[in-house]
């Protein structure tokens, strides 16, 4: 069974996202926005900067794979807003963040079904 250390995986993902395996990318993207939110109090700049398209696309796919319809719906709404909708983003970012425990549980379940575990 593969074991992923979140801190190590996160550091490696920040350095080079493309070097991660598919399951590692799933863990990274689920964790990434939560960490950003905790550091910044939101992630509007993350979404609008244009520097994270690969990670956001992977996150959308991960949410589908783990069957997290709630988080997927909030993310889709956030991604549709653009700079003109910046003010509407803050409550959506907060909502997405508050779904983190549900999202993480679904991810852990998904990883188990693929022979992997995550150590927080």
Secondary structure, 3 states (H helix, E strand, C coil): CEEEEHHHHHHHHHHCHHHCCHHHHHHHHHHHHHHHHHHHCCCHHHHHCCCCHHHHHHHHHHHHHCCCHHHHHHHHHHHHHCHHHHHHHHHHHHHHHHCHHHHHHHHHHHHHHCCEEEEC
